[in-house]
Amino acid sequence: MITVRLARVGTSKSPFYRIVVTDSRAKRDGRHLENIGTYDPRAKEGAQSFVINHDRLAFWRGFGAQLSGEVGRLVERNPAVKAA
């Protein structure tokens, strides 16, 4: 099964995540098919903390990709992604 989930790339005590499309059996930070966005939970006020390529998300969802719990919550909070 294909999954859209977070892969941590930040340093210790400074989390930063890539939103990746991967096989559900792969490790969290392991091999992935495509990087489609980023998420910075510590972004400053006014800075964009969640960025995703809407076209690629729709493409992978068309192939049956499932969103992980956290990615699903992030997508729900962003109305532009909901429409896709």
N, CA, C and O atoms as a DFTB+ gen file, in Angstrom:
336 C
 N C O
     1  1       0.842      -1.176       0.000
     2  2       0.000       0.000       0.000
     3  2       0.893       1.248       0.000
     4  3       1.947       1.271       0.635
     5  1       0.460       2.257      -0.707
     6  2       1.193       3.522      -0.782
     7  2       0.647       4.456       0.296
     8  3      -0.564       4.557       0.491
     9  1       1.550       5.131       0.986
    10  2       1.176       6.023       2.078
    11  2       1.830       7.390       1.906
    12  3       2.969       7.492       1.449
    13  1       1.097       8.438       2.277
    14  2       1.652       9.792       2.327
    15  2       1.862      10.080       3.800
    16  3       0.901      10.124       4.568
    17  1       3.115      10.279       4.201
    18  2       3.420      10.465       5.616
    19  2       4.603      11.393       5.814
    20  3       5.209      11.864       4.851
    21  1       4.926      11.653       7.083
    22  2       6.028      12.542       7.434
    23  2       7.323      11.752       7.584
    24  3       7.322      10.631       8.093
    25  1       8.426      12.348       7.136
    26  2       9.762      11.795       7.338
    27  2      10.587      12.878       8.018
    28  3      10.741      13.973       7.477
    29  1      11.112      12.585       9.184
    30  2      11.839      13.584       9.950
    31  2      13.229      13.814       9.370
    32  3      13.964      12.867       9.088
    33  1      13.581      15.104       9.195
    34  2      14.908      15.453       8.699
    35  2      15.581      16.486       9.595
    36  3      16.734      16.840       9.351
    37  1      14.904      16.972      10.608
    38  2      15.457      17.994      11.485
    39  2      16.461      17.423      12.472
    40  3      16.579      16.208      12.630
    41  1      17.177      18.317      13.128
    42  2      18.155      17.897      14.120
    43  2      17.480      17.646      15.463
    44  3      16.274      17.845      15.614
    45  1      18.258      17.217      16.415
    46  2      17.747      16.960      17.753
    47  2      17.158      18.235      18.345
    48  3      17.799      19.286      18.309
    49  1      15.970      18.156      18.878
    50  2      15.234      19.263      19.496
    51  2      14.860      20.374      18.516
    52  3      14.463      21.460      18.937
    53  1      14.981      20.118      17.236
    54  2      14.573      21.075      16.214
    55  2      13.916      20.303      15.069
    56  3      14.522      20.133      14.011
    57  1      12.682      19.835      15.271
    58  2      12.050      18.976      14.267
    59  2      11.691      19.719      12.982
    60  3      11.274      20.876      13.015
    61  1      11.856      19.049      11.877
    62  2      11.456      19.513      10.559
    63  2      11.113      18.258       9.775
    64  3      11.836      17.265       9.855
    65  1      10.034      18.283       9.026
    66  2       9.560      17.089       8.347
    67  2       9.374      17.321       6.856
    68  3       9.014      18.415       6.423
    69  1       9.623      16.281       6.084
    70  2       9.259      16.259       4.680
    71  2       7.988      15.426       4.568
    72  3       7.818      14.444       5.292
    73  1       7.110      15.812       3.673
    74  2       5.919      15.023       3.403
    75  2       6.257      14.173       2.189
    76  3       6.479      14.696       1.097
    77  1       6.294      12.859       2.386
    78  2       6.765      11.946       1.353
    79  2       5.709      10.910       1.009
    80  3       4.839      10.583       1.817
    81  1       5.810      10.404      -0.210
    82  2       4.998       9.279      -0.655
    83  2       5.903       8.061      -0.586
    84  3       6.999       8.058      -1.148
    85  1       5.439       7.020       0.110
    86  2       6.285       5.857       0.330
    87  2       5.466       4.584       0.412
    88  3       4.245       4.628       0.561
    89  1       6.131       3.467       0.315
    90  2       5.489       2.181       0.556
    91  2       5.269       2.076       2.064
    92  3       6.142       2.455       2.844
    93  1       4.132       1.575       2.471
    94  2       3.808       1.538       3.901
    95  2       4.753       0.640       4.693
    96  3       4.841       0.775       5.913
    97  1       5.456      -0.262       4.037
    98  2       6.373      -1.165       4.736
    99  2       7.755      -0.550       4.969
   100  3       8.558      -1.102       5.721
   101  1       8.035       0.584       4.333
   102  2       9.346       1.235       4.459
   103  2       9.485       1.900       5.829
   104  3       8.485       2.222       6.471
   105  1      10.707       2.099       6.264
   106  2      10.968       2.773       7.528
   107  2      10.548       4.233       7.445
   108  3      10.409       4.780       6.351
   109  1      10.345       4.863       8.589
   110  2       9.885       6.254       8.625
   111  2      10.804       7.174       7.845
   112  3      10.327       7.991       7.057
   113  1      12.095       7.063       8.041
   114  2      13.055       7.922       7.357
   115  2      13.766       7.192       6.222
   116  3      14.794       7.655       5.727
   117  1      13.227       6.071       5.818
   118  2      13.860       5.259       4.787
   119  2      13.529       5.723       3.377
   120  3      13.256       6.897       3.128
   121  1      13.563       4.774       2.481
   122  2      13.351       5.035       1.067
   123  2      11.934       5.539       0.798
   124  3      10.969       5.038       1.375
   125  1      11.820       6.526      -0.076
   126  2      10.509       7.037      -0.444
   127  2      10.425       7.230      -1.956
   128  3      11.442       7.310      -2.645
   129  1       9.191       7.303      -2.457
   130  2       8.965       7.445      -3.896
   131  2       9.101       8.891      -4.354
   132  3       9.695       9.170      -5.396
   133  1       8.536       9.820      -3.553
   134  2       8.564      11.225      -3.952
   135  2       8.393      12.119      -2.733
   136  3       7.663      11.786      -1.799
   137  1       9.070      13.251      -2.755
   138  2       8.921      14.287      -1.731
   139  2       7.925      15.311      -2.272
   140  3       8.179      15.932      -3.304
   141  1       6.777      15.496      -1.575
   142  2       5.750      16.396      -2.114
   143  2       5.510      17.623      -1.250
   144  3       4.653      18.441      -1.586
   145  1       6.231      17.781      -0.154
   146  2       6.026      18.967       0.669
   147  2       6.875      18.960       1.922
   148  3       7.700      18.071       2.135
   149  1       6.650      19.987       2.758
   150  2       7.372      20.108       4.023
   151  2       6.431      20.567       5.120
   152  3       5.372      21.135       4.857
   153  1       6.843      20.307       6.373
   154  2       6.097      20.751       7.540
   155  2       7.100      21.149       8.613
   156  3       7.965      20.362       8.996
   157  1       6.971      22.385       9.092
   158  2       7.842      22.896      10.144
   159  2       6.977      23.264      11.347
   160  3       6.374      24.337      11.361
   161  1       6.905      22.390      12.360
   162  2       6.054      22.677      13.513
   163  2       6.543      23.850      14.354
   164  3       5.778      24.373      15.165
   165  1       7.777      24.275      14.190
   166  2       8.328      25.382      14.980
   167  2       8.452      26.669      14.168
   168  3       9.243      27.543      14.522
   169  1       7.696      26.799      13.103
   170  2       7.773      27.991      12.255
   171  2       7.352      29.230      13.035
   172  3       6.440      29.176      13.860
   173  1       8.010      30.319      12.772
   174  2       7.692      31.601      13.423
   175  2       6.332      32.097      12.969
   176  3       5.835      31.699      11.915
   177  1       5.738      32.961      13.761
   178  2       4.447      33.555      13.424
   179  2       4.556      34.302      12.092
   180  3       5.474      35.096      11.887
   181  1       3.631      34.043      11.214
   182  2       3.637      34.690       9.909
   183  2       4.367      33.889       8.846
   184  3       4.174      34.125       7.653
   185  1       5.201      32.946       9.259
   186  2       5.906      32.100       8.294
   187  2       5.029      30.901       7.950
   188  3       4.205      30.473       8.758
   189  1       5.206      30.374       6.770
   190  2       4.411      29.241       6.329
   191  2       5.002      27.958       6.907
   192  3       6.155      27.627       6.631
   193  1       4.215      27.231       7.712
   194  2       4.730      26.025       8.337
   195  2       4.410      24.763       7.546
   196  3       5.083      23.745       7.713
   197  1       3.386      24.812       6.680
   198  2       2.951      23.639       5.930
   199  2       2.905      23.982       4.450
   200  3       2.153      24.865       4.036
   201  1       3.707      23.286       3.650
   202  2       3.754      23.505       2.200
   203  2       3.612      22.142       1.538
   204  3       4.316      21.194       1.884
   205  1       2.683      22.054       0.571
   206  2       2.499      20.785      -0.133
   207  2       2.152      21.064      -1.593
   208  3       1.490      22.053      -1.908
   209  1       2.603      20.188      -2.469
   210  2       2.304      20.278      -3.893
   211  2       0.934      19.629      -4.110
   212  3       0.816      18.404      -4.095
   213  1      -0.092      20.448      -4.311
   214  2      -1.473      19.972      -4.408
   215  2      -1.686      19.033      -5.588
   216  3      -2.434      18.061      -5.482
   217  1      -1.033      19.319      -6.710
   218  2      -1.195      18.482      -7.894
   219  2      -0.650      17.070      -7.657
   220  3      -1.280      16.079      -8.027
   221  1       0.516      16.997      -7.041
   222  2       1.121      15.687      -6.789
   223  2       0.343      14.905      -5.731
   224  3       0.251      13.680      -5.812
   225  1      -0.215      15.604      -4.741
   226  2      -1.043      14.935      -3.745
   227  2      -2.273      14.315      -4.414
   228  3      -2.618      13.167      -4.137
   229  1      -2.926      15.065      -5.282
   230  2      -4.091      14.551      -5.999
   231  2      -3.698      13.378      -6.895
   232  3      -4.441      12.403      -7.003
   233  1      -2.543      13.468      -7.529
   234  2      -2.051      12.390      -8.382
   235  2      -1.907      11.094      -7.593
   236  3      -2.409      10.052      -8.014
   237  1      -1.223      11.152      -6.447
   238  2      -0.982       9.952      -5.651
   239  2      -2.259       9.435      -4.993
   240  3      -2.430       8.226      -4.839
   241  1      -3.162      10.346      -4.603
   242  2      -4.441       9.900      -4.049
   243  2      -5.245       9.171      -5.115
   244  3      -6.004       8.257      -4.796
   245  1      -5.090       9.562      -6.374
   246  2      -5.738       8.870      -7.481
   247  2      -5.252       7.442      -7.641
   248  3      -5.981       6.586      -8.141
   249  1      -4.022       7.183      -7.219
   250  2      -3.475       5.826      -7.245
   251  2      -3.830       5.042      -5.990
   252  3      -3.394       3.901      -5.834
   253  1      -4.612       5.633      -5.095
   254  2      -5.041       4.934      -3.889
   255  2      -4.153       5.152      -2.686
   256  3      -4.232       4.389      -1.724
   257  1      -3.311       6.166      -2.709
   258  2      -2.439       6.435      -1.565
   259  2      -3.270       6.872      -0.359
   260  3      -4.198       7.669      -0.491
   261  1      -2.929       6.347       0.810
   262  2      -3.599       6.682       2.054
   263  2      -2.779       7.728       2.801
   264  3      -1.549       7.669       2.810
   265  1      -3.466       8.690       3.432
   266  2      -2.780       9.694       4.233
   267  2      -2.572       9.156       5.639
   268  3      -3.450       8.490       6.190
   269  1      -1.407       9.444       6.225
   270  2      -1.189       9.089       7.620
   271  2      -2.042      10.008       8.491
   272  3      -2.605      10.982       7.992
   273  1      -2.141       9.714       9.762
   274  2      -2.970      10.511      10.664
   275  2      -2.584      11.973      10.710
   276  3      -3.443      12.843      10.569
   277  1      -1.311      12.257      10.904
   278  2      -0.861      13.645      11.021
   279  2      -0.976      14.382       9.694
   280  3      -1.387      15.542       9.671
   281  1      -0.629      13.745       8.610
   282  2      -0.756      14.394       7.301
   283  2      -2.227      14.669       7.009
   284  3      -2.561      15.711       6.447
   285  1      -3.094      13.757       7.380
   286  2      -4.527      13.973       7.197
   287  2      -5.021      15.193       7.958
   288  3      -5.817      15.971       7.433
   289  1      -4.551      15.369       9.199
   290  2      -4.933      16.547       9.991
   291  2      -4.391      17.826       9.371
   292  3      -5.089      18.839       9.351
   293  1      -3.180      17.804       8.874
   294  2      -2.602      18.984       8.237
   295  2      -3.372      19.360       6.978
   296  3      -3.603      20.542       6.722
   297  1      -3.763      18.382       6.204
   298  2      -4.505      18.633       4.972
   299  2      -5.881      19.210       5.298
   300  3      -6.359      20.101       4.596
   301  1      -6.524      18.708       6.360
   302  2      -7.835      19.227       6.756
   303  2      -7.766      20.695       7.172
   304  3      -8.696      21.459       6.913
   305  1      -6.673      21.089       7.814
   306  2      -6.519      22.480       8.268
   307  2      -6.259      23.442       7.119
   308  3      -6.495      24.643       7.249
   309  1      -5.774      22.925       5.996
   310  2      -5.452      23.764       4.852
   311  2      -6.559      23.631       3.814
   312  3      -6.612      22.617       3.117
   313  1      -7.454      24.626       3.684
   314  2      -8.606      24.503       2.793
   315  2      -8.242      24.332       1.317
   316  3      -9.028      23.754       0.567
   317  1      -7.103      24.804       0.886
   318  2      -6.718      24.670      -0.523
   319  2      -6.482      23.206      -0.883
   320  3      -6.739      22.799      -2.016
   321  1      -5.999      22.418       0.065
   322  2      -5.729      21.011      -0.199
   323  2      -7.023      20.219      -0.192
   324  3      -7.146      19.236      -0.923
   325  1      -8.006      20.631       0.631
   326  2      -9.271      19.914       0.717
   327  2      -9.958      19.830      -0.628
   328  3     -10.539      18.800      -0.970
   329  1      -9.894      20.913      -1.400
   330  2     -10.582      20.980      -2.694
   331  2      -9.942      20.048      -3.718
   332  3     -10.602      19.625      -4.667
   333  1      -8.666      19.725      -3.534
   334  2      -7.949      18.899      -4.509
   335  2      -8.339      17.480      -4.457
   336  3      -7.817      16.668      -5.220
